[in-house]
Amino acid sequence: MIAVEKLPYTTTIDLHRSIMGGEDTDYGVACQALARRLGEELRAAKSAQLSCGEVLLPVNLLPKVANDILTHSGQEPCGLRGCTLDINLEVDGSLIRIAHIKWDTTTSSTFQLNLTFQQDTQRKWTSRISHFLKTLTTKGRTIVISDQFSLKKTRLYRFLNC
């Protein structure tokens, strides 16, 4: 179960149009759409890469990550269109690749972001979750994601002084 608030975009195409500027949107709406896309990637990875029944994360984590991604993108020549995003999850000391996203295939990547979520081994915030919710799944183990994450940016260009 991933706690993600309902957002106005129902498809990835709507997200792409919103972020790419195909319609008039404000920063908050683009941030929500990006948070939703991150949630979709985590949902898809639940059975494919993670082999688990549930993924739990703090409610405010995805909007916070989306805000950081948009902040990094705002400083780039092509914005988010020039971004390639790698999403990873650190589980039990090993790094699992969840997704590789190139926002606009028609634009050359000008920078790469490596987003790494971390498993919550301390289970600080999950102590408030009822035992019923923790054992709700019978499909497999539950992975709890911490509110800590790392976002590393690599520029793929260099300005030359002519």
Protein Blocks (a to p, Z undefined) as FASTA:
>chain_A
ZZddddfbfbfklmmmmmnopaccdfklmmmmmmmmmmmmmmmmmmmmnopabdcddfkl
mmmmmmmmmmmmmmpmnlmmlpccdddddeehiacdfbdcdfblkbccfbdcdddddddf
klmmmmmpcfklmmmpakbccddddfbdcdddddfbdcddZZ
